[in-house]
């Protein structure tokens, strides 16, 4: 998989001089970050580094104290309610714990964005929802189940299916492999790569999973001390001297998942995947 880069286009996300404070506590101070069209950017950092706060600010759930966030070339601070609603339709979010409504079936959860934002009839929405679930590798009967009837890995896939319901240009993935066994985590990693191959979507993900970082991310941004300490490929960051950055690579430069991607026969390894597999 190669990131889809367009050097003449504006960044999908541009964060400039961001500051976030809660009373006397500073989370971000002069934070700068750019996400290019078609790339998979991972955001990492220790507990309290502001990863989740930054995500909430980027998806319009929280306002920063100062600075500027631009999405698709639009300064989010200048948007009225209608413009904000229109912008939200251009991205999907996969929440860490699924975020599915427990009283709705999986199919109803996936179809919910379509019911809210389209005039399609119920039968067509159900069919589209089933199609999204199939794309994530879930069996046909998964859509008829309630979320608490799914395993952890299946729940992650269902959450991704809902995030993709409106065919967004941008995906936000919050800890997509957290809490999963190695085999399930490898399956979700494959799913992210395959989805990106098919759609070319821009992906921003928060993760602590080093296997996922090596296998999936085009670039990684390391948060610490209130700002972005370093940004680059995993190979580049492995040589960074900052101790917070180094903490992600100590004794792990040869670290690799226990389970190889499951569909190597279907797609030849990309340069990024090939580099990961030699570790």
PyMOL commands that set and color helices and strands:
alter all, ss='L'
color gray80, all
select helices_A, chain A and resi 51-58+76-78+81-88+106-117+122-135+140-144+147-149+152-163+182-199+210-216+234-237+243-246+271-277
alter helices_A, ss='H'
color red, helices_A
select strands_A, chain A and resi 13-22+25-35+40-45+66-71+74-75+91-94+170-174+202-206+219-224+227-232
alter strands_A, ss='S'
color yellow, strands_A
deselect
rebuild
show_as cartoon
